[in-house]
């Protein structure tokens, strides 16, 4: 067990039901503390459950999108292998497209398992368009990806928790209510 200084914790809840959505944010006093927690707990079992922690870096403002972040352009990525993580998906695209701002593999909130699809967010629309044609059919882990334009939600299309690391915060995809 690690004993570390936690600055804040935010559990994301469904606006209609008030129930936890299965993820949240923990903000630490330092980047090194957040790194230790990520290394120690990512992939470990949540006590008292069959779930595992899926930890990723969060952006500044714990759960809030920065107003100066500029426009974002997302793609849908389907047919992902079960072992693909947010980080692997992001790095698969970032190596060729520097404007990649983040990636999110969608998981089942009850099991923590990948649903086999995700989203990649770009700052540059031209790079997003190139990636849609150039990366379709390319491999991420053991499967070729199926790529199309993402359909934006009516609210924030891609919350800040999926952005590349900026502060000493972690995004956790599994929380205890």
Secondary structure, 3 states (H helix, E strand, C coil): CCCCCEEEEEEEECCCCCCEEEEEEEEECCHHHHHHHHHHHCCCECCCCCCECCEEECCCCCCCCCHHHCCCEEEEEECCCCCCCHHHHHHHHHCCCCCEEEEEEEECCCCCCEEEEEEEEECCHHHHHHHHHHCCCCEECCEECEEEECCCCCCCCCCHHHECCCCCEEEECCCCC
